[in-house]
């Protein structure tokens, strides 16, 4: 069984560390800083075998160089983005094999947040970076709404029990916003209640599940009549297509 541990970093990032029970080998996903990872490796006597990156933003790659000091490790990352420390460029259809963990991850090209953003899926897990968040999605820094919607559609097609590991602890804020554009969604209201309790207790709200995101994430529900109607009321004009709805919801979230 693979354990996935959340290592908090910076202000609200999560670095994901994967290792198998009773084994010392591990990999990390999106190390935005090195110190928390190195502390965890030392405390638990773990050996780092690889680094996986989803995109080029500094809060996801900032710790790579320090983690490589004194180590000869493969660094996997998006082929369509410039990341100096990357040794293994990846694009859609590629796979990453981690023999130490007996794990194979499929590479998905999911542009929108950045132009070359990738995600890793396998073993019932999705490492989504800043494309899909719990209750939300990433800002469109380099891509278009159409690209992001297509990327989210690809992720939403994964099995509903797929565990979603994303890059930030944004869940409560995302769900509070989601209620504005999906106000009658009972599953969303219950999820928000649970998440508020988790955060009050200082707990991580991740992983999510694809099935839960389909039920409660407005960015995966642009074709839902209630989301469309609520969003039209907020923006004051008709939104005839699901892309129109998605674009309006993203703009409302950006302005929130």
C-alpha positions as CSV (number, residue, x, y, z in Angstrom):
1,X,0.0,0.0,0.0
2,X,1.3,3.5,-0.9
3,X,1.1,6.1,1.8
4,X,0.7,9.7,0.6
5,X,1.7,12.3,3.1
6,X,1.0,16.0,3.0
7,X,3.9,18.2,3.8
8,X,2.8,21.8,4.4
9,X,5.0,24.4,2.7
10,X,5.1,28.2,2.2
11,X,1.8,29.8,3.1
12,X,-0.7,27.2,1.8
13,X,1.1,24.7,-0.5
14,X,1.2,21.0,-0.1
15,X,4.2,18.9,-1.1
16,X,3.1,15.3,-1.6
17,X,5.4,12.5,-0.4
18,X,4.7,8.9,-1.6
19,X,6.2,5.8,0.0
20,X,5.2,2.2,0.7
21,X,4.6,0.9,4.2
22,X,7.6,-0.8,5.7
23,X,9.9,0.7,3.0
24,X,12.2,3.6,3.0
25,X,12.1,4.7,-0.6
26,X,10.0,7.7,-1.5
27,X,9.2,10.3,-4.2
28,X,7.9,13.9,-3.8
29,X,5.5,15.9,-6.0
30,X,5.9,19.7,-6.4
31,X,8.5,20.5,-3.7
32,X,8.0,24.3,-3.4
33,X,10.7,24.4,-0.7
34,X,13.3,21.9,0.4
35,X,13.5,22.3,4.2
36,X,10.2,20.6,5.1
37,X,11.0,17.7,2.8
38,X,14.5,17.2,4.2
39,X,13.2,17.4,7.7
40,X,10.6,14.7,6.9
41,X,13.2,12.5,5.2
42,X,15.5,12.7,8.2
43,X,12.8,12.2,10.8
44,X,11.4,9.1,9.1
45,X,14.7,7.7,7.7
46,X,13.4,7.9,4.1
47,X,15.4,7.9,0.9
48,X,14.3,10.2,-1.9
49,X,14.3,8.5,-5.3
50,X,12.6,10.9,-7.6
51,X,10.9,14.3,-7.9
52,X,7.8,14.9,-9.9
53,X,6.7,18.4,-11.1
54,X,3.4,19.5,-12.5
55,X,4.3,23.0,-13.7
56,X,7.0,25.7,-13.6
57,X,5.7,28.1,-10.9
58,X,8.2,28.8,-8.1
59,X,5.9,27.6,-5.3
60,X,6.0,24.1,-6.9
61,X,9.7,23.9,-8.0
62,X,11.5,26.2,-5.5
63,X,13.0,23.4,-3.4
64,X,14.3,21.2,-6.3
65,X,17.8,22.5,-6.5
66,X,18.4,22.1,-2.8
67,X,16.9,18.6,-2.8
68,X,19.3,17.6,-5.6
69,X,22.4,18.7,-3.7
70,X,24.4,15.6,-3.1
71,X,21.8,13.4,-4.8
72,X,21.6,12.0,-8.3
73,X,17.8,11.9,-8.9
74,X,15.5,11.9,-11.9
75,X,13.4,15.0,-12.0
76,X,10.2,14.5,-14.1
77,X,8.3,17.6,-15.4
78,X,6.4,19.1,-18.3
79,X,8.1,19.0,-21.6
80,X,6.4,22.2,-22.7
81,X,7.7,24.4,-19.9
82,X,11.2,25.5,-19.0
83,X,12.4,24.0,-15.8
84,X,16.2,23.9,-15.5
85,X,16.5,21.0,-13.2
86,X,14.1,18.8,-15.1
87,X,15.9,15.6,-16.4
88,X,12.9,13.8,-17.9
89,X,10.5,15.9,-20.0
90,X,7.0,14.5,-20.1
91,X,3.9,15.1,-22.3
92,X,0.5,13.6,-22.9
93,X,0.6,9.8,-23.2
94,X,3.9,9.3,-21.4
95,X,4.2,7.2,-18.3
96,X,6.4,7.5,-15.2
97,X,7.6,4.3,-13.7
98,X,8.8,4.3,-10.1
99,X,10.2,0.8,-9.6
100,X,11.0,1.4,-5.9
101,X,7.3,2.0,-5.2
102,X,6.0,-0.5,-7.9
103,X,4.1,2.4,-9.3
104,X,3.2,3.6,-12.8
105,X,1.7,7.0,-13.4
106,X,0.1,8.2,-16.6
107,X,0.9,11.7,-17.7
108,X,-2.0,14.0,-18.7
109,X,-1.5,17.3,-20.4
110,X,-3.9,19.7,-18.7
111,X,-3.2,23.3,-19.9
112,X,-5.0,26.3,-18.5
113,X,-3.3,27.4,-15.3
114,X,0.0,27.2,-17.3
115,X,0.5,26.3,-21.0
116,X,2.4,23.1,-20.4
117,X,0.8,21.9,-17.1
118,X,0.7,18.2,-16.6
119,X,-1.0,15.9,-14.0
120,X,-0.1,12.4,-12.9
121,X,-2.7,9.7,-12.6
122,X,-2.3,6.1,-11.4
123,X,-2.9,3.7,-8.5
124,X,-6.2,5.3,-7.8
125,X,-4.5,8.7,-7.3
126,X,-4.4,12.0,-9.2
127,X,-1.7,14.6,-8.6
128,X,-3.4,17.6,-10.1
129,X,-1.0,20.5,-9.3
130,X,-2.9,23.7,-9.8
131,X,-5.4,22.5,-12.4
132,X,-8.1,20.9,-10.3
133,X,-8.5,22.0,-6.7
134,X,-10.9,20.7,-4.1
135,X,-14.0,22.7,-4.9
136,X,-12.2,24.8,-7.5
137,X,-9.7,25.1,-10.3
138,X,-6.6,27.1,-11.0
139,X,-6.4,30.7,-12.3
140,X,-5.8,31.0,-16.0
141,X,-2.4,32.6,-16.1
142,X,-1.3,31.2,-19.5
143,X,-4.2,29.3,-20.9
144,X,-7.7,30.0,-22.1
145,X,-11.1,29.1,-20.5
146,X,-11.7,26.6,-23.3
147,X,-8.3,24.9,-22.6
148,X,-9.0,24.7,-18.8
149,X,-12.6,23.4,-19.4
150,X,-11.2,20.7,-21.6
151,X,-8.5,19.8,-19.1
152,X,-11.1,19.6,-16.3
153,X,-13.3,17.4,-18.5
154,X,-10.4,15.0,-18.9
155,X,-9.8,14.8,-15.1
156,X,-13.5,14.4,-14.4
157,X,-13.6,11.3,-16.5
158,X,-11.3,9.5,-14.1
159,X,-12.9,6.9,-11.8
160,X,-15.1,8.6,-9.2
161,X,-13.1,7.0,-6.3
162,X,-9.8,8.5,-7.6
163,X,-8.1,10.4,-4.8
164,X,-7.3,14.0,-5.8
165,X,-4.1,15.5,-4.4
166,X,-3.8,19.2,-5.4
167,X,-1.3,21.9,-4.7
168,X,-3.0,24.1,-2.2
169,X,-5.2,24.3,0.9
170,X,-7.9,26.3,-0.8
171,X,-10.9,24.1,-0.1
172,X,-12.9,26.2,2.4
173,X,-12.5,29.4,0.3
174,X,-13.4,27.5,-2.9
175,X,-16.6,26.0,-1.4
176,X,-17.7,29.3,0.2
177,X,-17.5,30.8,-3.3
178,X,-19.2,27.7,-4.9
179,X,-22.3,28.3,-2.8
180,X,-22.8,31.6,-4.7
181,X,-23.1,29.9,-8.1
182,X,-24.7,26.6,-6.8
183,X,-26.8,27.8,-3.8
184,X,-29.2,24.9,-3.7
185,X,-26.7,22.1,-3.8
186,X,-27.2,20.1,-0.6
187,X,-24.1,18.0,-1.1
188,X,-22.1,21.2,-1.4
189,X,-23.6,22.7,1.8
190,X,-22.8,19.5,3.7
191,X,-19.2,19.4,2.3
192,X,-18.6,23.0,3.3
193,X,-19.9,22.2,6.8
194,X,-17.4,19.4,7.1
195,X,-14.5,21.3,5.7
196,X,-15.1,24.2,8.1
197,X,-14.9,21.8,11.0
198,X,-11.7,20.2,9.6
199,X,-10.0,23.6,9.2
200,X,-11.1,24.7,12.7
201,X,-9.4,21.5,14.0
202,X,-6.3,22.3,11.9
203,X,-6.7,19.3,9.6
204,X,-5.8,19.0,5.9
205,X,-8.9,18.8,3.7
206,X,-7.2,16.6,1.1
207,X,-7.4,14.3,-0.7
208,X,-10.7,14.9,-2.3
209,X,-12.3,12.4,-4.7
210,X,-13.3,12.8,-8.3
211,X,-16.9,11.7,-7.5
212,X,-17.1,14.4,-4.8
213,X,-15.8,17.0,-7.2
214,X,-18.4,16.1,-9.8
215,X,-21.1,16.7,-7.2
216,X,-19.8,19.9,-5.6
217,X,-17.2,21.7,-7.7
218,X,-18.9,24.3,-9.9
219,X,-16.1,24.2,-12.4
220,X,-17.1,20.6,-13.2
221,X,-20.8,21.5,-13.2
222,X,-20.9,24.2,-16.0
223,X,-23.6,22.1,-17.7
224,X,-25.8,22.0,-14.6
225,X,-29.0,24.1,-15.0
226,X,-28.9,25.4,-11.4
227,X,-25.3,26.6,-11.8
228,X,-26.1,28.3,-15.1
229,X,-29.2,30.1,-13.7
230,X,-27.4,31.3,-10.5
231,X,-24.4,32.5,-12.6
232,X,-26.7,34.3,-15.1
233,X,-28.4,36.1,-12.2
234,X,-25.0,37.2,-10.8
235,X,-23.6,38.4,-14.2
236,X,-26.9,39.8,-15.5
237,X,-27.0,38.2,-18.9
238,X,-27.6,34.9,-20.6
239,X,-24.9,32.2,-20.8
240,X,-26.0,30.0,-23.6
241,X,-23.1,27.5,-23.6
242,X,-21.3,25.5,-20.9
243,X,-18.1,27.4,-21.9
244,X,-19.9,30.7,-21.3
245,X,-21.0,29.4,-17.9
246,X,-17.5,28.2,-17.0
247,X,-15.9,31.5,-18.2
248,X,-18.3,33.5,-16.1
249,X,-17.8,31.4,-13.0
250,X,-14.0,31.7,-13.3
251,X,-14.3,35.5,-13.7
252,X,-16.5,35.7,-10.6
253,X,-14.0,33.7,-8.6
254,X,-11.1,35.9,-9.8
255,X,-13.0,38.9,-8.6
256,X,-14.1,37.4,-5.3
